[in-house]
Amino acid sequence: MTMSPSPLFLSGTKKKFRLTAEKDRCSRKYPNMQWGKMEAVINKLGGEDGVDRFLRDELVVSVPVRSWREEDGVIYFTVTSNGKSGKEWIKHFESRKIKISDYAKQLLLSKDFKPSKKGTVSQIALIKGESFSDDDRITSKIRREADRHKMEKSNAEVACLIRDLFTDEEIKAMGLYWIITMHEPIKDSDGAPRLLSMNRDGGGPWFDTYYDRSGFGWGRESGFAFVAPQV
């Protein structure tokens, strides 16, 4: 005697068939979309409730607005002086949990660290290290390239303004690990010329310095800050 499948079994089979067909349809429409990635999108939206709110236009997804733009291997942005002294910058960075090296503190407290007038706006051009070959990515050739494009040395305070403007995540989004400000070198307590810089090391934001040597070789993920040419 042949037994007929129960209505419950048929209902479950039909449901499974519909889910499989729906999955196949989505796979054909979005062949490069993995289900794990789709799940991540749903999680980002806040689960099933978030998806429903999004479809009802109650939840808006927007593109983050960047305060910088990249063009031909150069990143452009503006900074505005707040007139802070080096001592004030040290206090400010410490309040923001930004680590400051001893050499950076020496430069900030130097008589040669002279902030611009409050409200002074500077257009910054950040040359990416990847624009140079490994052999050519040295200080003298970087400055020569900046001169060729009529870029100028910045005020040393620009390093502080950049560190205050960008998070480590934003610096990473630029494709950079280090940003070196190409200002007039300031001597440390040993008399060595140094440049203010910043980096992201995974342990939190850093404000640091590097020697200003003509033949010093830099990493590919470095960025070199100059004042952009006046248009």
HULINRA-V817945 format. One record per run of one state. SS is the DSSP state (hx for helix, st for strand, lp for the rest). FROM is the first residue (numbers start at 1). TO is the last residue. If there is no record, write none. Layout:
SS_FROM_TO / SS_FROM_TO
//
This chain:
lp_1_6 / hx_7_29 / lp_30_34 / hx_35_45 / lp_46_46 / hx_47_55 / lp_56_68 / st_69_71 / lp_72_73 / st_74_80 / lp_81_85 / hx_86_95 / lp_96_98 / st_99_100 / lp_101_101 / hx_102_108 / lp_109_120 / st_121_128 / hx_129_131 / lp_132_137 / st_138_138 / hx_139_148 / lp_149_151 / st_152_152 / lp_153_153 / st_154_154 / lp_155_156 / hx_157_165 / lp_166_167 / hx_168_173 / lp_174_177 / st_178_181 / lp_182_182 / st_183_183 / lp_184_185 / st_186_187 / lp_188_192 / st_193_200 / lp_201_204 / st_205_211 / lp_212_216 / st_217_217 / lp_218_221 / st_222_227 / lp_228_231
//
